[in-house]
Amino acid sequence: MPVEVCPALATASVSDDPDDPAVWIHASVPERSLILGTNKAPAPNGALVVFGLDGKVRQTLAGIDRPNNVDVEYGLMLQGQATDIAVLTERLRRRLRVFRIASDGSALTDVSSPGGLPVFEGEAGEAGEPMGFALYRRVQDGTVFAIVSRKAGPRVGYLWQYRLEDDGRGRVKATKVREFGVFSGAGEIEAIAVDDALGYVYYADEGDGIHKWYADPDHPEAGRELAHFGTAGFSGDREGIGIYAREDGTGYIICTDQLAGQSAYYIYPRQGTPGNPHDHSQLVKGFRGGADSTDGVEVTSASLGARFPNGLLVAMNSASRNFLVYRWEDIATVGEPRLLIGRK
């Protein structure tokens, strides 16, 4: 039975419909880190909303045509300068939008190549409408990739992957590099999370389970599924995924069980089992925290100041049109077993 965890704070509400959060970590002053969330509505109300760690709105970037999921990555090279970015799917325009994050967190600025970054070109109807999204930075060379899912798709090749790079004018363009991923046909695939350090991508097949693949499209086994878990114990759709990553390779994979009034979150071992890093079948613990019909979640193990010394988890809360924020140590210490905390 999932244990109960109280949120540390709730963000301000968005105007229409929150969907997916992301966290940007300030390089030198972690207390100035940001929570980003989408307001899933057609333009002009559709927006990327930026919150401080106090839950207050810092910036609203409106006029986005039904944004779904957003993610953050660090160090994309633009005009020779390492740049932190936030990228989201703009479903009704069938494209991605890219925003530069100022190094001090003061503002986000659109740096998409003119016209945005088209995705799923040539796909008709809902198969061409992007929804789920995650960014991946390859450790060995710093190349940044976008992994995108759509509203509907085939049993094979549901996700498409794109390389992001400077278009020669200091803005970002996307080049398709592969199609991958199997799909059960039950529901859809929206939630995606990437483990940059270990090089894996996880995605939630809503009515079926969690799938694991190599995130590097050039890996010799990029076309092989590595794991399929989380197939039992869910009462609702499998939705948002987050990774609590510790520097020693341990940590947790968290997946949402989307339930009206009281969503649950199930936690699996990031490192697998001894001798099998792809065995994530053992459920470590489940918890609930009062969030309604959660779509997206994000989690970080980074110390974000005195209030969040061991990281946090952010969950979309439909009823109040906002995001709830939980201290990781509250999740780790309630109930049994006690979970690892911190980055080491």
N, C-alpha and C positions, 0 to 999 in steps of 0.2 A: 504493500500500500504506500503510495507516495507520501512523504512527510511534508509538513507545512513550513514555508519560509515567508517571512514578512519582507516586502520591498523596503529599501532604504529611502527611496524617493520616487515620485512620479513626475514626468515631464509635463510641461504645458500641453494643452490639447491642440491638435491640428484642426483645420476647418472642416474637413470632410471624412477622410478614411485613412488612418495610418496603415502602413504595410510592413516595411522592413527597416531595421536599424543597422548602423555600422558605427564603429568607434575609431576616431583618429587620435593617436597618442602624441602629445607635444614632446619634442625631442629633449628639451631641457627643463621644462616646468610642467610636470605631469598633471598638476592641478588645473592647468589650462587646456587639457584635452577636451575633445568635443564628441558629442553624440549626434549622428546624422540620421534622419528618418524621412521616409517618403510620405507625401500626402497623395494617396492614389485616387486622383480625379482627373477628368479631362481638362485641358486648358480652357480658361486661364487659371483655374484654381489648383491644378496639379502643381506640386512643388517639392523641392528638396528643402527640408527644414533643419536648421542647425541649432543644437542646444548646447549649453555649457553643462558641466557636471553638477550644477545646481538645479538643472531641469528647465531653466529659463531659455527662451528663444534668443539666439544671437543673430541669426540671419534667415531670411526666407527667399529662396530662389524660385519664383513662380513662373507660370506660363509654360510648364512642361506638360505634354499631352499624355496623361495617365502614366506616371512613373510607378514602377513596381518595386524592384529590388535595387539596393545600392551596396557598394563595397568600397573599401579604401585600400590603397597600396602606396608604397613608399619607394622613392628613388627612380621614377621613370625619367629618362634623359630627354630633356627638351632644350634645344639650343645649347647643348653642352652642360646643362645644369640639372642636377638631381632634383626631381620635383615630386612632391606628394600629391596624389590625385584621389578624387572620389568619382566613381563612374556609376551610372544608373541605366536601367532599361526604360525607354520611352515607348510604351506599347503601341499607342495609336499612331505613332509615326514610324514604327518598325525600325528603330535605331537605338544606338547608345548615345549618351551625353557624358562628356568628360569635364570635370571641374578641377582647376588647380587650387590646392589648399595653401594659403600663405604660411610661411614657416613659423610665424608667431600665432597662427590660428585666427587671425583677425578677419579674414574674408575668404570666400570661395569665388572663383572666376571661371566662366566657361572657356575652355580651351579646345573644344571640339573642332575638328576640321570642318570647313564650311558645309552646311547641310547635315551635320551630325555624322554618325558612323553607322551606315546601313547594315542590318544583319538579316539572316535567313532570306537572302535575295533569291527570287525565283520560287519561293514557297507560297502557296495560295492559302487564303483564309486564315484561320487561327494558327495554322502551322508556321505562319510568317510573323506572328506577334510575340515579341520577346517578353519574358516574365522573370524567371529566376536568373541569378547572376552571382558570379564570384570572380575575384582577381587572383592571379598567381604570378609570383616573381620567382623565376628560376635562380637558384642559389649560385650556380657556377658561372653565370654570365650576366645576371641582372635583367634578362629579358622579361618583359611583363606581358601576360596573356589575359584575355577575358574569356570566361566560360559562360555560355548563355543557354538557357532553356526557353521553351516557348509554351504557349497556351495549349497546343495540341501537337502531337508528333507521332512518328512511327515507332514500331517495336525496337528497331535498331537505328542508331544515329539520331536520337532525340536531342542531344546537346551538340552545339557547334562551338569551336574554339577559334579565337582570333588573336593574332599578335598585335600589340599596341606599340606605336612608335611615332616619332616626330615626322610630320608631313613635309618638313623642309622649311616651314614658316613658323615653327614654334608651337604648332597645334598638333592634335593627336589624330592619327588615322588608324584604321583597323584592317588587317589582312587575314582572311580565313586560312587556317592551317589544318583543321581536321573536323570530322563528324564522329561522334562516339556515344556510347552509353546505351544500355538495354532498358526497356520499359515494359512493365507488366500489362499495360492497357487499362489498369484500374485507376481512375482519377487523372492526375497529371503529375508532372515534375516541376516543382518551383524552387524548393530550397536546395542551395548548393553551398558548400564550404570547402576551402582549400587549406591544407596544411603545408605552408611554404617550406618550412624547415625539413620536413620528411618527404615532401614531394608527392602528396596524395590529394585526390579530390573525392569528396563524398557528396552524394545527392540523395534526396528523399523521393522515392517512388510512393506517392501518397497512400495507395491502397495495398502496398506490398512489402516494403522494407527499405533499408538503406544500402546503397551500392558504393563500392570503393574502386577507384581506378588510379593509374598513374596520371599525375597532372601534366607531366612533360610530354608534349606530343611527339618528341623525338626519342623517347625511351624505347628500347628494343621490344618491350612488352606493353607498349601503349595501347594495343588493341585487345588486351586481356583483362577481364574483370578479376579483381583481387579478393573481394569479399562481398557477401550479401548477408546482412544481419538485421536485427530489429524487426523480424517478421511476425512476432507475436507480442501480445500484451498491450497493444494500442486499441483504444476505443474509438478514436477519431482519425482524421488524416494525419499522416506524418508530414510535418511542416518544417519550420525553421531549424537549421543546424548551426552549431557553433563548436569551436575547438578551444579547449583550455590547454594551451601548449606550454610545457615546462622545458627548460633548456637542455635537460638530460634525456629528452625524447619521451618522457612519460607525460601523463596528463589525461584528458578526458574528451570524449565526443558527446555532445549534448544534442538530443533531437526532441522536437516538440510533438506532443499528442494534442491536437487542436480540439478543444472541447468548449462548449458554450458555458460561460460563467466561471469556469475554473480549469484552464488548460493545465496539463501536466508536462513534465520534462524528464526524459530518461537519459541516464548517464552510462556510457560504455568506456572501456579502457582504450586510451589512445594507442598504447604500445602493444596491444594484443596480449597474447599469453606467451610464457617461456617457450622459445623454439618456434613460435608461429606469430609473427607480427601482424598477420592479417586475420587473426581470430579475435573478433570483437563481440562475440556472441553473448558473453557473460554480462548481464545487467548489474551494474555496480549499485545504483540507487536511483530512485525517482523522487521528484518533489513537485509541489504545487505552490503558487504564490499569488493567487487572486487575479490573474490576468484572464480576460475573456477572449476566447476564439483566437488565440495567438497565431499569427502568420509567421513573421520573421523574428529571429533572435540573433544576438551577437554576444560573444564572450571574449574576454581578454584576461591573461594572467599578469599583465603588467601592473606594477604598483602605480596607482594614480593619486597619491597623496594620502593624507591622514584618514580621510573618510573611506577610501578604497585601497588599503595597503596591499591587498593580495589579488587585486583585479575585481572585475564585476561582470554581471550578465544583464543584458537589456532585452526585454520582451515586449512585443507589440500587445497592446490592450485595447480591444475593439470597443468595448462599452463606453469608455471615457475618451476614446479617440486620442490616445496618448501612448507613452512607453513607460513601463515600470522598470526600475533599476534595482538590482540585488547585489549586495556585498558577497563576494565569493566565500569568505569565511563563514557567513551565515548559512550558505548552502552546504559547505564542507562539514560543519560541525553539528548540524541538527540531525538527529536520527543516527542510524548505523548503516554502513561503516562510516567513519570519519574519512574525509577525502584529503588528498594532498593539497597544499596551498603554496602560493608563490611560484617564482619562475625556475628555481633550481631543482 
